[in-house]
Amino acid sequence: MLKPIVYFLVMAAAMMTLSMSGVLPGFRVDGFTAALVGAVVLALANALLKPVLFLLTLPITILTLGLFLLVLNALMLWITARVVPGMHLEGALTTLVASLILSLVGMVWNAISKDDGRRHERDRD
C-alpha cells in the first residue's frame, strides 16, 4: 500500500523539480498539491485512456516502429494538464520533452521498487 503513495510523491516531486528548475520554461506547476493531483490524474490517464488509444493507433505505432508511443505519452500529459488546475504546458515540444522526462522518472522508480522487493524476498530465505 505504501508503494503507490511513494510513487505519486516521487512523480509530484519530479513535476515540481521540472517546473522550478527552468529547464522547460513552458512547463509550470503552481504548487505541490497541483503536482500531486497531476501525478494521480496522469496515472489514471495512463491506466484508462492510454490502452484504448494504443489499440486505436496500433497501425501507426507499428509503422513508426513504436516511436508513436512517445506521442501517446505526450498526449496523456497534455490531457492531464488540461484537467488539473495549476498545471500548465505551453507547446508541443515542451509537452513531449516533459513526458519523456516524467516517463524516465517513472521507469527508474519502477526499477528501484521492483529491485527492492526482490531484495526483501531474498533476505527472508
C-alpha positions, 0 to 999 in steps of 0.5 A: 500500500505504501508503494503507490503513495511513494510513487505519486510523491516521487512523480509530484516531486519530479513535476515540481523539480521540472517546473522550478528548475527552468529547464522547460520554461513552458512547463509550470506547476503552481504548487505541490498539491497541483503536482500531486493531483497531476501525478494521480490524474496522469496515472489514471490517464495512463491506466484508462485512456492510454490502452484504448488509444494504443489499440486505436493507433496500433497501425501507426505505432507499428509503422513508426516502429513504436516511436508513436508511443512517445506521442501517446505519452505526450498526449496523456500529459497534455490531457492531464494538464488540461484537467488539473488546475495549476498545471500548465504546458505551453507547446508541443515540444515542451509537452513531449520533452516533459513526458519523456522526462516524467516517463524516465522518472517513472521507469527508474522508480519502477526499477528501484521498487521492483529491485527492492522487493526482490531484495526483501524476498531474498533476505527472508530465505 
